[in-house]
């Protein structure tokens, strides 16, 4: 089971965390991995970046996630984590 926490604190909220959450939900459904991934919101993870949203996948923190780089992030850090 992979735990994915999306920062929904004020800075990430302003940078589009709700859009990233929607992309995550859609990607998890499209890949039929609902039983392998737990999606959760989190207040500030403490790694604020100037661009994009911060996401923690299990113990690994990733910053700068945007709609433009989301597919690459999902493939490299979520799909690989459940293999």
N, C-alpha and C positions, 0 to 999 in steps of 0.2 A: 504494500500500500504506500503510495506517494502522497505526501501532504504538501499542498500548494497554498501558500498564504500570500494574498495580495494586499499590499499596504493601501488602506483607505483613509489614512490620516489626511490632514488638511492639505499638505503640499502635494501628495500624490493624487488626492481627489481633484485638485486644480489642474493637474497634469493629465487627467483622463483615466483614472483608475476604474471608473464605472465602465468605460468602453473596453478596457483590458479584461475585466471580469466577464463581460458579455462574450468577448472573443474566446476566452478560456472555456466558458460553458459550452459554446458552440463546437469548439475543437474537440472537447472531451466526448460530446455526443456523437460527432461525426466519426470519431475513431473507435466508438463503442468501448470506452475504457472507464465507464462510470463506476464500475466495481473496483477499479485499481487506483483511482485518484480521489482524494478528499480536497475539495475547494473550500477555502476559508478566507475571511477578511481579517485584517490585522491593523491595529493602529501603528503608528510610526515604528518601523523596524530599525531606524537609526542610521540609515545609509542614504539619506536624501541626495539626489543627484540634480543637476541643473536641467536635465531633460529626462522625460520618461518616468515610469512607475517602478517601484521596487517590489520584487517578488522573491519570496523564500520558498525553495523547493527542498523539502526535508531540512537539512542543516545548511544548505548553500544559499547565499543571498546574491541576487542578481539585480543590478540597477540599470536604469535607462531603457526599460521596455516600452516600446511605442507600437502603435498599430502597424507601422512600416516594418519593424523587425520582429513582430510577434511570431510569425510562422517559423522563422529560423530558431527563435528562442524555444518555442514549443517542441520542435523536432529534436533539438540538441539537448534540452534539459528536462523535458517531461517524458516524451516518448522513450528516450534512451534510459531514463530512470526506471521505467517499468519493464524493460526487456529482461 
